[in-house]
Amino acid sequence: MRSLDYAVWLYHRFTVSCQDVEGILLERGIGVTRESIRTQCVKLGEQVAQRLRQRAPDEIALQPQSP
């Protein structure tokens, strides 16, 4: 997975700021600017959001039910 794809996924999956995503990636040794993250989020954000919405029912179904 490309680092910018990962950044977009982080941004949408965990609803963190571009600055937070930049910091997370920097801790892992990946230097990416906030502006490039923001640009990719605008460009790829809808595709990522759709994939996350499609996966959500599966994840909900796997959670244990309360008695």
N, CA, C and O atoms as CSV, one atom per row, in Angstrom:
chain,resi,resn,atom,element,x,y,z
A,1,MET,N,N,0.850,-1.175,0.000
A,1,MET,CA,C,0.000,0.000,0.000
A,1,MET,C,C,0.893,1.234,0.000
A,1,MET,O,O,1.844,1.333,0.775
A,2,ARG,N,N,0.573,2.158,-0.869
A,2,ARG,CA,C,1.328,3.405,-0.928
A,2,ARG,C,C,1.092,4.221,0.329
A,2,ARG,O,O,0.026,4.133,0.938
A,3,SER,N,N,2.067,5.005,0.715
A,3,SER,CA,C,1.958,5.775,1.956
A,3,SER,C,C,0.818,6.794,1.905
A,3,SER,O,O,0.164,7.034,2.920
A,4,LEU,N,N,0.570,7.400,0.729
A,4,LEU,CA,C,-0.538,8.349,0.642
A,4,LEU,C,C,-1.886,7.643,0.713
A,4,LEU,O,O,-2.838,8.193,1.267
A,5,ASP,N,N,-1.984,6.442,0.165
A,5,ASP,CA,C,-3.225,5.668,0.299
A,5,ASP,C,C,-3.481,5.352,1.768
A,5,ASP,O,O,-4.613,5.439,2.244
A,6,TYR,N,N,-2.434,4.990,2.469
A,6,TYR,CA,C,-2.534,4.695,3.896
A,6,TYR,C,C,-2.958,5.946,4.658
A,6,TYR,O,O,-3.770,5.872,5.580
A,7,ALA,N,N,-2.403,7.098,4.270
A,7,ALA,CA,C,-2.749,8.359,4.925
A,7,ALA,C,C,-4.230,8.684,4.736
A,7,ALA,O,O,-4.898,9.111,5.677
A,8,VAL,N,N,-4.737,8.485,3.532
A,8,VAL,CA,C,-6.153,8.744,3.258
A,8,VAL,C,C,-7.018,7.793,4.071
A,8,VAL,O,O,-8.036,8.204,4.629
A,9,TRP,N,N,-6.625,6.531,4.141
A,9,TRP,CA,C,-7.382,5.553,4.911
A,9,TRP,C,C,-7.413,5.953,6.391
A,9,TRP,O,O,-8.468,5.912,7.022
A,10,LEU,N,N,-6.261,6.338,6.941
A,10,LEU,CA,C,-6.210,6.775,8.340
A,10,LEU,C,C,-7.133,7.965,8.579
A,10,LEU,O,O,-7.878,8.006,9.558
A,11,TYR,N,N,-7.069,8.925,7.671
A,11,TYR,CA,C,-7.854,10.152,7.807
A,11,TYR,C,C,-9.355,9.843,7.873
A,11,TYR,O,O,-10.072,10.395,8.707
A,12,HIS,N,N,-9.813,8.972,7.002
A,12,HIS,CA,C,-11.240,8.671,6.947
A,12,HIS,C,C,-11.664,7.619,7.968
A,12,HIS,O,O,-12.772,7.697,8.500
A,13,ARG,N,N,-10.836,6.666,8.245
A,13,ARG,CA,C,-11.212,5.577,9.155
A,13,ARG,C,C,-11.292,6.042,10.595
A,13,ARG,O,O,-12.203,5.656,11.327
A,14,PHE,N,N,-10.340,6.873,11.005
A,14,PHE,CA,C,-10.276,7.282,12.397
A,14,PHE,C,C,-10.639,8.752,12.619
A,14,PHE,O,O,-10.518,9.257,13.736
A,15,THR,N,N,-11.075,9.428,11.583
A,15,THR,CA,C,-11.447,10.854,11.623
A,15,THR,C,C,-10.452,11.684,12.422
A,15,THR,O,O,-10.814,12.394,13.360
A,16,VAL,N,N,-9.204,11.576,12.030
A,16,VAL,CA,C,-8.149,12.400,12.614
A,16,VAL,C,C,-7.814,13.510,11.626
A,16,VAL,O,O,-8.175,13.430,10.452
A,17,SER,N,N,-7.132,14.533,12.095
A,17,SER,CA,C,-6.775,15.649,11.232
A,17,SER,C,C,-5.600,15.280,10.324
A,17,SER,O,O,-4.888,14.305,10.565
A,18,CYS,N,N,-5.420,16.078,9.286
A,18,CYS,CA,C,-4.276,15.859,8.395
A,18,CYS,C,C,-2.968,16.004,9.164
A,18,CYS,O,O,-1.995,15.305,8.879
A,19,GLN,N,N,-2.944,16.908,10.133
A,19,GLN,CA,C,-1.752,17.086,10.961
A,19,GLN,C,C,-1.476,15.831,11.789
A,19,GLN,O,O,-0.324,15.425,11.942
A,20,ASP,N,N,-2.528,15.223,12.320
A,20,ASP,CA,C,-2.364,13.979,13.082
A,20,ASP,C,C,-1.845,12.856,12.187
A,20,ASP,O,O,-0.959,12.098,12.581
A,21,VAL,N,N,-2.396,12.756,10.993
A,21,VAL,CA,C,-1.950,11.720,10.045
A,21,VAL,C,C,-0.486,11.940,9.700
A,21,VAL,O,O,0.291,10.987,9.641
A,22,GLU,N,N,-0.109,13.189,9.471
A,22,GLU,CA,C,1.284,13.513,9.172
A,22,GLU,C,C,2.187,13.042,10.317
A,22,GLU,O,O,3.244,12.459,10.075
A,23,GLY,N,N,1.774,13.294,11.556
A,23,GLY,CA,C,2.557,12.880,12.718
A,23,GLY,C,C,2.666,11.371,12.844
A,23,GLY,O,O,3.735,10.846,13.157
A,24,ILE,N,N,1.553,10.665,12.601
A,24,ILE,CA,C,1.555,9.195,12.678
A,24,ILE,C,C,2.523,8.615,11.651
A,24,ILE,O,O,3.305,7.716,11.961
A,25,LEU,N,N,2.463,9.130,10.444
A,25,LEU,CA,C,3.355,8.621,9.397
A,25,LEU,C,C,4.807,8.989,9.686
A,25,LEU,O,O,5.716,8.201,9.426
A,26,LEU,N,N,5.020,10.174,10.219
A,26,LEU,CA,C,6.382,10.606,10.540
A,26,LEU,C,C,6.999,9.704,11.607
A,26,LEU,O,O,8.191,9.402,11.551
A,27,GLU,N,N,6.187,9.273,12.583
A,27,GLU,CA,C,6.673,8.343,13.601
A,27,GLU,C,C,7.130,7.024,12.987
A,27,GLU,O,O,7.989,6.339,13.542
A,28,ARG,N,N,6.560,6.676,11.858
A,28,ARG,CA,C,6.921,5.432,11.169
A,28,ARG,C,C,7.989,5.654,10.101
A,28,ARG,O,O,8.309,4.747,9.333
A,29,GLY,N,N,8.541,6.876,10.061
A,29,GLY,CA,C,9.622,7.176,9.140
A,29,GLY,C,C,9.174,7.536,7.737
A,29,GLY,O,O,9.964,7.464,6.796
A,30,ILE,N,N,7.913,7.924,7.585
A,30,ILE,CA,C,7.380,8.293,6.270
A,30,ILE,C,C,7.126,9.793,6.284
A,30,ILE,O,O,6.276,10.276,7.032
A,31,GLY,N,N,7.856,10.523,5.464
A,31,GLY,CA,C,7.701,11.973,5.391
A,31,GLY,C,C,6.703,12.367,4.323
A,31,GLY,O,O,6.981,12.248,3.129
A,32,VAL,N,N,5.541,12.834,4.751
A,32,VAL,CA,C,4.476,13.264,3.835
A,32,VAL,C,C,3.938,14.585,4.370
A,32,VAL,O,O,3.726,14.729,5.574
A,33,THR,N,N,3.717,15.547,3.484
A,33,THR,CA,C,3.216,16.841,3.938
A,33,THR,C,C,1.709,16.809,4.113
A,33,THR,O,O,1.006,16.004,3.503
A,34,ARG,N,N,1.226,17.718,4.974
A,34,ARG,CA,C,-0.215,17.848,5.187
A,34,ARG,C,C,-0.942,18.178,3.895
A,34,ARG,O,O,-2.044,17.686,3.650
A,35,GLU,N,N,-0.326,19.006,3.075
A,35,GLU,CA,C,-0.961,19.409,1.819
A,35,GLU,C,C,-1.136,18.222,0.874
A,35,GLU,O,O,-2.167,18.109,0.211
A,36,SER,N,N,-0.146,17.341,0.807
A,36,SER,CA,C,-0.297,16.169,-0.068
A,36,SER,C,C,-1.354,15.214,0.496
A,36,SER,O,O,-2.079,14.576,-0.268
A,37,ILE,N,N,-1.447,15.111,1.824
A,37,ILE,CA,C,-2.490,14.280,2.431
A,37,ILE,C,C,-3.854,14.862,2.109
A,37,ILE,O,O,-4.761,14.138,1.699
A,38,ARG,N,N,-4.003,16.178,2.293
A,38,ARG,CA,C,-5.281,16.836,2.020
A,38,ARG,C,C,-5.690,16.680,0.561
A,38,ARG,O,O,-6.853,16.406,0.264
A,39,THR,N,N,-4.737,16.854,-0.347
A,39,THR,CA,C,-5.025,16.717,-1.776
A,39,THR,C,C,-5.492,15.307,-2.108
A,39,THR,O,O,-6.456,15.138,-2.855
A,40,GLN,N,N,-4.828,14.299,-1.569
A,40,GLN,CA,C,-5.215,12.916,-1.820
A,40,GLN,C,C,-6.557,12.575,-1.171
A,40,GLN,O,O,-7.325,11.781,-1.712
A,41,CYS,N,N,-6.838,13.173,-0.014
A,41,CYS,CA,C,-8.135,12.939,0.639
A,41,CYS,C,C,-9.264,13.475,-0.220
A,41,CYS,O,O,-10.320,12.850,-0.323
A,42,VAL,N,N,-9.053,14.619,-0.833
A,42,VAL,CA,C,-10.066,15.178,-1.725
A,42,VAL,C,C,-10.214,14.289,-2.958
A,42,VAL,O,O,-11.328,14.024,-3.409
A,43,LYS,N,N,-9.092,13.834,-3.495
A,43,LYS,CA,C,-9.091,13.040,-4.722
A,43,LYS,C,C,-9.652,11.628,-4.506
A,43,LYS,O,O,-10.456,11.156,-5.311
A,44,LEU,N,N,-9.240,10.956,-3.433
A,44,LEU,CA,C,-9.597,9.555,-3.215
A,44,LEU,C,C,-10.583,9.326,-2.083
A,44,LEU,O,O,-10.990,8.190,-1.840
A,45,GLY,N,N,-10.969,10.373,-1.394
A,45,GLY,CA,C,-11.778,10.237,-0.197
A,45,GLY,C,C,-13.089,9.505,-0.392
A,45,GLY,O,O,-13.452,8.667,0.433
A,46,GLU,N,N,-13.804,9.799,-1.459
A,46,GLU,CA,C,-15.103,9.157,-1.678
A,46,GLU,C,C,-14.950,7.657,-1.906
A,46,GLU,O,O,-15.770,6.874,-1.426
A,47,GLN,N,N,-13.920,7.252,-2.626
A,47,GLN,CA,C,-13.682,5.825,-2.857
A,47,GLN,C,C,-13.388,5.104,-1.537
A,47,GLN,O,O,-13.908,4.015,-1.289
A,48,VAL,N,N,-12.566,5.709,-0.709
A,48,VAL,CA,C,-12.221,5.103,0.581
A,48,VAL,C,C,-13.456,5.034,1.464
A,48,VAL,O,O,-13.709,4.013,2.104
A,49,ALA,N,N,-14.223,6.111,1.502
A,49,ALA,CA,C,-15.429,6.143,2.331
A,49,ALA,C,C,-16.419,5.067,1.890
A,49,ALA,O,O,-17.041,4.419,2.732
A,50,GLN,N,N,-16.571,4.871,0.594
A,50,GLN,CA,C,-17.472,3.824,0.085
A,50,GLN,C,C,-17.014,2.444,0.546
A,50,GLN,O,O,-17.823,1.633,0.997
A,51,ARG,N,N,-15.716,2.183,0.431
A,51,ARG,CA,C,-15.195,0.881,0.870
A,51,ARG,C,C,-15.405,0.667,2.363
A,51,ARG,O,O,-15.732,-0.438,2.794
A,52,LEU,N,N,-15.219,1.718,3.151
A,52,LEU,CA,C,-15.433,1.596,4.594
A,52,LEU,C,C,-16.902,1.345,4.910
A,52,LEU,O,O,-17.214,0.562,5.807
A,53,ARG,N,N,-17.809,1.999,4.184
A,53,ARG,CA,C,-19.240,1.781,4.408
A,53,ARG,C,C,-19.651,0.372,4.018
A,53,ARG,O,O,-20.501,-0.227,4.678
A,54,GLN,N,N,-19.064,-0.167,2.959
A,54,GLN,CA,C,-19.392,-1.517,2.519
A,54,GLN,C,C,-18.925,-2.553,3.539
A,54,GLN,O,O,-19.578,-3.581,3.721
A,55,ARG,N,N,-17.816,-2.293,4.195
A,55,ARG,CA,C,-17.269,-3.243,5.165
A,55,ARG,C,C,-17.958,-3.135,6.512
A,55,ARG,O,O,-17.930,-4.094,7.284
A,56,ALA,N,N,-18.567,-2.020,6.819
A,56,ALA,CA,C,-19.147,-1.787,8.139
A,56,ALA,C,C,-20.172,-2.844,8.544
A,56,ALA,O,O,-20.091,-3.319,9.676
A,57,PRO,N,N,-21.134,-3.250,7.704
A,57,PRO,CA,C,-22.097,-4.272,8.142
A,57,PRO,C,C,-21.426,-5.591,8.529
A,57,PRO,O,O,-21.871,-6.246,9.472
A,58,ASP,N,N,-20.389,-5.986,7.839
A,58,ASP,CA,C,-19.669,-7.220,8.176
A,58,ASP,C,C,-19.039,-7.119,9.558
A,58,ASP,O,O,-19.106,-8.064,10.344
A,59,GLU,N,N,-18.435,-5.989,9.853
A,59,GLU,CA,C,-17.786,-5.801,11.146
A,59,GLU,C,C,-18.819,-5.766,12.270
A,59,GLU,O,O,-18.571,-6.283,13.359
A,60,ILE,N,N,-19.968,-5.161,12.010
A,60,ILE,CA,C,-21.020,-5.096,13.026
A,60,ILE,C,C,-21.565,-6.488,13.303
A,60,ILE,O,O,-21.833,-6.830,14.455
A,61,ALA,N,N,-21.729,-7.287,12.268
A,61,ALA,CA,C,-22.273,-8.640,12.422
A,61,ALA,C,C,-21.336,-9.529,13.235
A,61,ALA,O,O,-21.794,-10.464,13.892
A,62,LEU,N,N,-20.043,-9.255,13.201
A,62,LEU,CA,C,-19.073,-10.081,13.914
A,62,LEU,C,C,-18.975,-9.736,15.399
A,62,LEU,O,O,-18.381,-10.493,16.167
A,63,GLN,N,N,-19.541,-8.618,15.808
A,63,GLN,CA,C,-19.453,-8.230,17.212
A,63,GLN,C,C,-20.398,-9.076,18.053
A,63,GLN,O,O,-21.514,-9.372,17.625
A,64,PRO,N,N,-19.960,-9.468,19.247
A,64,PRO,CA,C,-20.807,-10.308,20.101
A,64,PRO,C,C,-22.069,-9.570,20.524
A,64,PRO,O,O,-22.043,-8.367,20.786
A,65,GLN,N,N,-23.164,-10.301,20.586
A,65,GLN,CA,C,-24.449,-9.739,20.986
A,65,GLN,C,C,-24.590,-9.821,22.502
A,65,GLN,O,O,-24.166,-10.795,23.125
A,66,SER,N,N,-25.184,-8.800,23.079
A,66,SER,CA,C,-25.448,-8.798,24.528
A,66,SER,C,C,-26.640,-9.694,24.825
A,66,SER,O,O,-27.630,-9.665,24.093
A,67,PRO,N,N,-26.562,-10.503,25.909
A,67,PRO,CA,C,-27.690,-11.392,26.227
A,67,PRO,C,C,-28.880,-10.639,26.767
A,67,PRO,O,O,-29.904,-11.246,27.080
